[in-house]
């Protein structure tokens, strides 16, 4: 009986509020986070990460993913757009990131809104696996929606890294997933602010836990 | 030419050689020298080329590659058979053009006038073989030999150095007392080939027209150039781009027909009063598609501020480069496991080009690890299109290194201190450390630091250091990320 019910519920026309929508996922490298997100990061789509400060642990949260994606034999680019500081190559290489698949795009000399433009170009080109964009200026919801649509076109996973203020947290977002992150004793406090069909909540995550999951 | 064929062409009459030399040796002192050269020596009689030729040699006393190219173009007015001899010479075959130009003297004068107009004062020579013309030019003598029969005696007086053989060959010949071409021509063939190589022997043969001297012909590098005049002046970028479109299509067809691509296109926009603006597009790899060109010009023109309305357009290509068309994969990369190596590379190249076009050449970078103890020196930006970068060349596998931060500050940032303790949003809590990093003593700006992993007042993991030398200041150098 239960089996039959489960099969019925798999019908694509049925959507249940608390169930995870069936999307392809990539493991985050943290088993606890994987469980909370229903498998991991979406393979295609826009994820917003709001951090209270630069260096709250947002990059360490993404590292296991970056390492796995760039090490694949047919890896596309992993593009960092408008990073606030210099990414440090030895540390990235030591954590398993393949530097030969990494691009860093500086937009300080570009025109206004250059980070958004570069992100859209990187997304629709289809030449990137992951795009990380740091944007400190306020973003219009229209632009976030445009970027989300662009991820579908190029089949790319994009992360928008933005400062966490109460105003930003309140504005509506078209991202598939919205996470808040703040530093906490030897780890981070993560809050799911929005997810499609997933749950919301807040919990503590040890960043060192990734090493066991990644396997070195 | 196979060895057998060579032997057939140049028989080695070893048995003949000895008696001839013997006869020379025993000849009485007063007797006249033998009439012709001995049968076995380098000037062994052979068939002259079936078609007589006359070569005009041009030697530039100062070598200048650009001038040589210009003279090559000039020479093509006289004959299609022009061959450059870098760095300082060129030869042209003029026998077929003599009738048109009215004889040797007139042609000579016409060519010299052309050279003078181009700003060159070369040494001109005439000889039945190209090499003889060149060699005579290099020796700087006036040399006009029109007939094949007179060639050997004319070149005999020229110095051997003008042949530009390797120095050790010339040195060994000089030890034998051979300084002039005539002396070299009288040496025995077999011995000459054995001692100085077959190449030198072949050059001597070519010099006196006993071996074919085939030279690559000079062709002017092809360029695309097209112009378009407007009936009325155009002001808007979109209008200009529209007008440019047919020219771009022509350019693409031109390239397609030649299986070539270009990496540089210049569009010259002419305004009133002879003013013009150049819009240059540079590409990372040879390209030949009109749609791509249009996209890039749209990018460039959109950014440019023009001094006035545009009256006419001129499109010029850079040098043509051979292009291998890549086959696109059926699926886009990432789709159904699609995206072959070629498709992946071309897509990624295109992204880099597009980003560079708007943000500047240096905006797109890759990263590389360097062998350096100094933290600032261990990470270096490189061009992502640099050879080998995408294949991971130069990526060192980092093993068992102390933990490093993911972000590094451009310059270490001085931290304020309170009661002798560093402050960053409150007092720092020091963790792992110290790790001592010192640069080599011979470096001028020595680095001597004790690094600590620490946590600041907000709970951010940071990487700080304290100077080992007074005044022992504290600096922030990285963020864990």
Interface residues (C-beta under 8 A of the other chain):
Chain A: X52 X53 X54 X55 X56 X57 X58 X59 X60 X63 X74 X76 X77 X83 X84 X85 X86 X87 X88 X89 X90 X91 X92 X93 X94 X98 X99 X100 X101 X102 X103 X104 X105 X106 X107 X109 X110 X111 X114 X117 X118 X121 X122 X125 X126 X127 X128 X129 X154 X155 X156 X182 X183 X184 X185
Chain B: X332 X333 X334 X335 X339 X341 X344 X347 X348 X350 X351 X352 X354 X355 X358 X359 X360 X362 X363 X364 X365 X366 X367 X368 X369 X375 X378 X379 X380 X381 X384 X389 X390 X391 X392 X395 X396 X397 X398 X401 X403 X404 X405 X406 X407 X408 X409 X410 X458 X459 X460 X461 X462 X478 X479 X480 X481
